[in-house]
Every structure is written in C-alpha cells, then in structure tokens.
Amino acid sequence: MTDLGQGGAAMDEDRFNMAIRKFLKTVGVTSQREIETAVRAAATAGKLKPGASLKARMVLTLPEIGLHHEIDGEIETG
C-alpha cells in the first residue's frame, strides 16, 4: 500500500492500477465502436467523403478531484 501524502489514506497501488486499466479498456472498446458506427452511418448517408479526415476530441473528467483533461487528434477514414 502507498500513502498518498499528508492526511491521505493509504491505497493499494495494484488494485488502483487494475481499476484504471479496466476503465480505460472499456473506454477504448466502446469509443471505437461508437466511432465506427457513426462513420459508417455518415458514409451511407452521403455526409462523408471517402478518405476524409475527422477532428476528434476526447474529454476525461473526474469531478470529485477536479480533473479535466482534453486530447485532440484526427482520425483518417481511409
């Protein structure tokens, strides 16, 4: 267990790390599925040109500790 610092509660680093990995795996799998579904629907509806580049933003928030982190990127569709 690791002490988080002055006044902090001790926590099990391995358990914490596994919980983060589990959450991130869920985020990755479901995000990929949602992007694929939306891109296919847009392409079918004629709203997306072949080989288009899509701007993407992922926002991570942990309100209890005041974390707000944004990642910007691009997704090439072909």
Protein Blocks (a to p, Z undefined) as FASTA:
>chain_A
ZZebehiacddfklmmmmmmmmmmmmmmmmmmmmmmmmmmmmmnopacehiacddddddd
dfknopacdddddddfZZ
